[in-house]
């Protein structure tokens, strides 16, 4: 029997669920493993908006440090939280099969379909909460009169906060709610909202020098998810974006092709640039780069400049 692989995880219910999936997959392939709980800066500070925290890697930094310091052998992340450039000495070991990618509106009150829109009839200004500026920007692009509010914390904390506040709804990742059985009945899939790059995917990271652990994880790597998320993240990397930038991307495999859609918006949602491309499966990473270049040529460059000016 080989060593017991130590899996690092944040302490939230969702993070533990994700790490447990990796533990089960390892066990199915003959690799015993245990969970090691690590607190992240993103979990400790629940009040400062993410974009003010130098958010790049805010939920992954503590696990990366534990990995580099030898406290754990694997780090399990929601892939959308992972910076496109991993720290020196760390590499992707596996990407799990992707879950649902859509965003959900969890709403309060008697919402209904009105003129083709899901809304609260009779109320012109709705109050919607989210921690994601991507979600906020897309919502404001569609509903510029609405008021957006900051909502931080793990899934359980955010659901509780929604019930306590005088808000009409809040936006969550579908995968996050469904994986831990917390999707309320009063939830609506936002088909029109493009997800964050790699949303719904789980990344397992290991040390470059640890060939034993890395090989153990390759047994359950999902190639299609790896290809799609690589395309989305190359798009994000080319645009030099992160969680503090309203950039969205989604790639899907269709036969021997990969179909890609992406966008970038100003923080207030007033301006948007979009791109849609197709390519062969072998061109997945190049596709993301090409899509980003095309987006910049067609209005994205001006929007990116406005975002940088707003942040300075």
C-alpha positions in Angstrom: 0.0 0.0 0.0 1.3 3.5 -0.8 1.2 6.5 1.4 -2.1 8.1 2.7 -2.7 11.1 0.4 -3.5 14.2 2.4 -6.3 16.3 0.7 -6.4 20.0 1.6 -9.8 21.6 1.7 -11.5 24.8 3.0 -13.9 24.2 5.8 -17.2 25.2 4.1 -19.8 22.5 3.4 -19.3 22.9 -0.4 -15.5 22.7 -0.2 -15.7 19.6 2.0 -18.1 18.0 -0.4 -15.7 18.6 -3.3 -12.7 17.2 -1.4 -14.7 14.2 -0.4 -15.5 13.4 -4.0 -11.7 13.4 -4.7 -11.2 11.2 -1.6 -13.8 8.7 -3.0 -12.3 8.7 -6.5 -8.8 8.0 -5.1 -10.2 5.2 -2.9 -11.9 3.6 -6.0 -8.5 3.5 -7.7 -6.7 2.0 -4.6 -5.3 5.2 -3.1 -6.2 5.8 0.6 -6.6 9.5 1.5 -7.7 11.8 4.3 -9.0 15.3 4.5 -7.0 18.2 6.0 -8.9 21.4 6.8 -7.3 24.8 5.9 -8.8 28.2 6.5 -8.6 30.7 3.7 -8.5 34.5 3.8 -11.7 34.6 1.8 -13.5 32.6 4.5 -12.2 34.8 7.3 -13.1 38.2 6.0 -16.8 38.2 5.0 -17.3 41.9 4.9 -14.7 43.4 2.5 -15.9 43.1 -1.2 -13.8 40.6 -3.1 -12.5 43.2 -5.6 -11.0 45.2 -2.6 -9.1 42.2 -1.3 -6.8 41.7 -4.3 -9.0 38.9 -5.0 -6.8 36.9 -7.4 -6.3 33.6 -5.5 -8.1 34.8 -2.3 -9.8 31.3 -1.9 -6.8 29.3 -3.1 -3.7 31.0 -1.6 -3.9 29.3 1.8 -4.2 25.8 0.3 -1.4 26.5 -2.1 0.8 27.6 0.8 -0.1 24.4 2.7 0.8 22.4 -0.4 4.2 24.1 -0.9 4.9 23.7 2.9 4.3 20.0 2.8 1.2 20.0 5.1 -0.9 18.5 2.3 -0.4 16.5 -0.9 -3.4 17.7 -2.8 -5.4 20.9 -2.9 -9.0 20.8 -4.1 -10.5 24.1 -5.6 -13.6 25.3 -7.3 -11.8 25.9 -10.6 -13.4 29.3 -11.2 -11.5 30.6 -8.1 -8.1 29.5 -9.3 -5.8 32.1 -10.9 -4.9 31.2 -14.5 -1.2 31.1 -13.5 -0.5 28.5 -10.7 2.3 29.2 -8.2 5.7 27.9 -9.1 6.1 24.2 -8.1 2.3 23.5 -8.3 0.6 21.8 -11.3 -2.9 20.6 -12.2 -3.3 17.0 -11.3 -6.9 16.4 -12.5 -10.1 18.1 -13.5 -13.3 16.4 -12.3 -16.3 15.9 -14.6 -18.0 19.3 -14.8 -21.3 19.9 -12.9 -24.0 22.4 -13.8 -22.6 25.7 -15.1 -25.5 28.1 -14.9 -26.2 30.8 -12.3 -29.4 30.7 -10.3 -31.6 33.4 -9.0 -33.0 32.5 -5.5 -35.9 34.8 -5.1 -38.4 36.0 -2.4 -42.0 37.0 -3.0 -44.4 36.2 -5.7 -42.3 36.4 -8.8 -43.9 35.5 -12.2 -43.4 35.6 -16.0 -44.2 39.1 -17.3 -43.6 40.2 -20.9 -41.1 37.4 -21.3 -39.1 38.3 -18.1 -39.0 36.6 -14.7 -39.8 39.4 -12.4 -41.7 40.7 -9.4 -44.9 42.1 -11.0 -45.7 45.7 -10.1 -42.2 46.5 -8.7 -39.9 48.5 -11.0 -36.8 48.6 -8.8 -35.7 45.2 -7.5 -33.0 44.6 -5.0 -30.6 41.8 -6.0 -27.6 40.5 -4.1 -24.3 38.9 -5.2 -20.6 38.9 -4.4 -19.7 38.5 -8.0 -19.1 41.6 -10.1 -19.5 39.4 -13.2 -23.1 38.6 -12.1 -23.7 42.1 -11.1 -22.6 43.6 -14.4 -24.6 41.1 -16.5 -27.7 41.7 -14.3 -27.3 45.5 -14.7 -26.8 45.2 -18.4 -30.2 43.5 -18.6 -31.9 45.4 -15.7 -30.2 48.8 -15.4 -32.8 50.2 -13.0 -32.3 47.5 -10.3 -30.2 47.9 -7.2 -27.4 45.5 -6.6 -26.1 44.6 -3.1 -22.9 42.9 -1.9 -23.4 39.4 -0.4 -20.4 37.4 1.0 -19.8 34.1 2.8 -20.2 30.4 2.1 -23.4 29.1 0.5 -25.2 28.5 3.8 -24.3 32.0 5.1 -25.5 33.7 1.9 -28.8 31.8 1.9 -29.4 32.9 5.5 -28.5 36.5 4.7 -30.9 36.6 1.8 -33.8 35.7 4.2 -32.7 38.3 6.8 -32.3 41.2 4.4 -35.0 43.2 2.6 -33.8 42.0 -0.8 -35.9 40.5 -3.6 -33.3 37.8 -4.6 -29.7 36.7 -4.8 -27.6 35.0 -7.4 -25.8 31.8 -6.8 -23.9 29.2 -8.8 -26.2 26.3 -9.6 -23.5 23.7 -9.0 -22.8 25.1 -5.5 -26.4 24.8 -4.3 -27.2 21.5 -5.9 -24.0 19.7 -4.8 -24.9 20.1 -1.2 -28.7 19.7 -1.6 -29.5 23.4 -0.8 -31.2 24.5 -4.0 -34.5 26.1 -2.8 -37.8 25.5 -4.7 -37.9 29.3 -5.3 -34.9 29.2 -7.7 -34.7 30.1 -11.4 -31.9 29.2 -13.8 -30.6 32.2 -15.5 -30.2 30.9 -19.1 -29.2 34.3 -20.4 -26.3 34.8 -17.9 -23.0 33.5 -19.2 -20.9 31.7 -16.5 -17.5 32.5 -15.1 -14.6 30.7 -16.8 -14.4 27.1 -15.4 -17.6 27.5 -13.4 -19.0 24.1 -12.3 -15.6 22.5 -12.5 -13.3 21.2 -9.7 -9.5 21.4 -10.0 -7.1 19.1 -8.1 -3.6 20.5 -7.7 -0.4 18.7 -6.6 3.3 19.5 -6.3 5.2 19.2 -9.6 7.8 17.0 -7.9 5.2 14.6 -6.4 4.8 12.1 -9.3 3.0 9.5 -7.1 0.1 11.8 -6.1 -0.1 13.3 -9.5 -0.4 9.9 -11.2 -3.0 8.8 -8.7 -5.2 11.8 -9.8 -4.8 11.2 -13.5 -6.9 8.1 -13.1 -10.1 10.2 -12.8 -9.2 13.2 -14.9 -12.2 14.2 -17.2 -10.7 15.0 -20.6 -13.7 16.9 -22.0 -13.9 19.1 -18.9 -10.2 19.7 -19.1 -10.4 20.8 -22.7 -13.4 23.1 -22.2 -12.0 24.8 -19.0 -8.5 25.2 -20.6 -10.2 27.1 -23.5 -12.1 29.3 -21.1 -9.1 30.0 -18.9 -6.8 30.8 -21.9 -9.5 33.4 -22.9 -9.4 34.8 -19.3 -5.6 34.8 -19.2 -5.3 36.6 -22.5 -7.7 39.3 -21.2 -5.6 39.5 -18.0 -8.8 39.1 -16.0 -9.8 37.5 -12.7 -12.6 37.5 -10.2 -12.5 41.3 -10.0 -13.2 41.6 -13.7 -16.6 41.0 -15.3 -15.5 38.4 -17.8 -17.6 35.4 -18.8 -16.7 32.3 -20.9 -18.3 29.0 -21.7 -17.0 26.2 -24.0 -18.8 23.1 -25.1 -17.7 20.0 -27.0 -20.0 19.2 -29.9 -18.7 16.2 -31.9 -15.2 17.0 -33.1 -15.7 20.7 -32.5 -15.5 23.0 -29.5 -18.0 25.9 -29.4 -17.0 29.0 -27.4 -18.9 32.1 -26.2 -17.4 34.9 -24.1 -18.0 38.5 -23.0 -16.7 41.4 -21.0 -18.8 44.2 -19.5 -18.1 47.5 -17.8 -18.6 47.3 -14.0 -22.0 49.1 -14.3 -23.1 46.8 -17.1 -23.7 49.7 -19.4 -21.4 48.4 -22.1 -20.7 44.8 -23.3 -18.5 43.1 -25.9 -19.3 39.6 -27.0 -17.5 36.9 -29.0 -18.6 33.4 -30.4 -16.2 31.0 -32.2 -15.9 27.3 -33.2 -12.7 25.2 -33.7 -11.4 21.7 -33.7 -10.8 19.9 -30.4 -7.0 20.1 -30.9 -7.2 23.9 -31.1 -8.9 24.3 -27.7 -6.2 26.5 -26.0 -5.6 28.5 -29.2 -9.3 29.0 -29.5 -9.5 30.9 -26.2 -6.6 33.1 -27.2 -8.1 33.9 -30.6 -11.5 34.6 -29.0 -9.9 37.1 -26.6 -8.1 38.8 -29.4 -11.3 39.1 -31.5 -13.2 40.4 -28.4 -10.6 43.1 -27.8 -10.8 44.2 -31.5 -14.6 44.5 -31.3 -15.1 46.8 -28.3 -13.4 44.8 -25.5 -10.3 46.9 -25.4 -12.2 50.1 -24.6 -14.2 48.2 -21.9 -11.0 46.8 -20.4 -9.5 50.3 -20.2 -12.6 51.6 -18.4 -12.4 48.8 -15.9 -8.7 49.6 -15.2 -9.5 53.3 -14.8 -12.3 52.5 -12.4 -10.0 50.4 -10.3 -7.2 53.0 -10.2 
